[in-house]
Each structure stands twice: as C-alpha cells, then as structure tokens.
Amino acid sequence: MWKDFKEFAFKGNVLDLAVAVVIGAAFGKIVSSLVENIITPLVGLLLNGVDFTSLSFKYKETEILYGNFIQSVFDFIVISFSIFLFVRLLSKFKRKEDVVEAIKEAPPVDAKEVLLEEIRDLLKKQNGA
C-alpha cells in the first residue's frame, strides 16, 4: 500500500497539480490585491463611489443585508472581467510566440519544389496569365 501511495504521490501529474495549487494561491492574492487596491477604487471613481453594502431590508426584528450580496456579485464580476483581460493579454503573447516558433520550425524547401515553382511562373508569364 505504501508503494502504491508513493507511486501515486510522486507521479508528474500530482506534483504538477501541487505546484499549480501553490501558484494559484499566490496568484489569488495578486488578483485580490489588484481588485481591492486598483480596480475597485477606479470603478468607484467612475460610478461616484457606488457601495451596495449599506442596502438592507428590515422585516420585524430581522435585518436582511441584501446589499452585501449585491456587492459580492459586483466584486465577482469585476474580478472575473479582470482575469479575463489578463488571460486574453497572455494569450496574445503566447500566439506571437507560437508564430515565431512555427517560423523557426518551418521545414526547408526542397530544391525540386523551388524549380517547379519557377517553371510554373515562367509558363504563366509566357501564356499571358
């Protein structure tokens, strides 16, 4: 049983997952800081300091704080949109790297193909096409 556990725990996928969880936690802190310290104040400036947390509804002796829920939904939308923009930006850089790699890895053109293309071009020129 111990041997099976060691094989499972030290497989590449499990270690990759563990690293991803740690990096994801650190990235979560970065995203939270970005949203709390930069994006939310900027959105607050654009929307004249909108804060939904003070919204509530009182029924008998119970106070329902639906403003906190609305604020959480708003924060979720802002965070989701921020992550979307960040991932989109990273994917643009990745596409550029992929294009450069594709150009570097292009197979060499065979001399016969070059010769056939030249013949084709000459025939087109002779026929007036």
C-alpha positions in Angstrom: 0.0 0.0 0.0 2.8 2.4 0.8 4.5 1.6 -2.5 1.2 2.4 -4.4 0.9 5.7 -2.5 4.5 6.7 -3.3 3.9 5.9 -7.0 0.7 8.0 -7.0 2.1 10.9 -4.9 5.3 11.3 -6.9 3.9 11.0 -10.4 4.4 14.1 -12.5 0.7 14.9 -12.6 0.3 15.0 -8.9 3.4 17.2 -8.4 2.3 19.5 -11.2 -1.1 19.8 -9.5 0.5 20.6 -6.2 2.7 23.3 -7.8 -0.4 24.7 -9.6 -2.3 24.9 -6.3 0.5 26.8 -4.6 1.0 29.2 -7.5 -2.8 29.6 -7.8 -3.0 30.6 -4.2 -0.3 33.2 -4.7 -1.9 34.4 -7.9 -5.2 34.7 -6.0 -3.5 37.1 -3.6 -2.2 39.1 -6.5 -5.7 39.2 -8.1 -7.3 40.2 -4.8 -4.8 43.0 -4.3 -5.3 44.2 -7.9 -9.1 44.3 -7.5 -9.2 45.8 -4.0 -6.4 48.3 -4.4 -6.6 49.4 -8.1 -9.7 48.3 -9.9 -12.4 48.8 -7.3 -11.2 52.4 -6.5 -11.1 53.2 -10.2 -14.6 51.7 -10.7 -15.7 53.7 -7.6 -14.4 56.9 -9.2 -16.3 56.1 -12.4 -19.5 55.2 -10.6 -19.2 58.0 -8.0 -18.3 55.7 -5.1 -21.1 53.1 -5.5 -21.2 50.9 -2.5 -24.1 48.4 -2.1 -23.2 47.1 1.4 -25.5 49.6 3.2 -28.6 48.3 1.4 -30.8 46.4 3.7 -34.4 45.4 4.3 -35.9 45.1 7.8 -38.7 42.7 8.5 -39.9 42.7 12.0 -36.7 42.3 14.1 -34.7 40.7 11.3 -32.5 42.8 9.0 -31.8 41.3 5.6 -28.5 42.7 4.3 -29.1 42.2 0.6 -26.6 44.9 -0.2 -23.7 42.7 0.9 -24.9 40.1 -1.6 -25.1 42.6 -4.4 -21.6 43.9 -3.6 -20.3 40.3 -3.6 -21.8 39.8 -7.1 -20.4 43.1 -8.3 -16.9 42.2 -6.9 -17.2 38.8 -8.6 -18.0 40.4 -12.0 -15.1 42.9 -11.6 -12.7 40.1 -10.6 -13.9 37.8 -13.4 -13.5 40.5 -16.0 -10.1 41.4 -14.7 -8.9 37.8 -15.0 -10.5 37.6 -18.5 -8.5 40.6 -19.6 -5.3 39.3 -18.1 -5.7 35.8 -19.7 -6.5 37.4 -23.0 -3.4 39.5 -22.8 -1.3 36.5 -22.0 -2.8 34.5 -24.9 -1.9 37.3 -27.3 1.7 37.0 -26.2 1.5 33.2 -26.4 0.2 33.4 -30.0 3.1 35.6 -31.0 5.5 33.1 -29.5 3.7 30.3 -31.4 4.0 32.1 -34.7 7.7 32.7 -34.1 8.2 29.0 -33.2 6.3 27.9 -36.3 8.5 30.1 -38.5 11.6 28.7 -36.8 10.4 25.2 -37.3 9.3 25.5 -40.9 10.7 22.7 -43.0 13.3 23.6 -45.5 12.0 24.0 -49.0 13.1 21.3 -51.4 15.2 22.5 -54.4 12.9 20.5 -56.7 9.8 22.4 -55.4 11.6 25.7 -56.0 12.5 24.7 -59.5 8.9 23.6 -60.2 7.6 26.9 -58.9 9.9 28.8 -61.2 8.8 26.7 -64.2 5.2 27.3 -63.3 5.8 31.1 -63.0 7.6 31.1 -66.4 4.7 29.2 -68.1 2.2 31.7 -66.7 4.3 34.6 -67.9 4.5 33.0 -71.4 0.8 32.4 -71.6 0.0 35.9 -70.5 -1.9 34.8 -67.5 
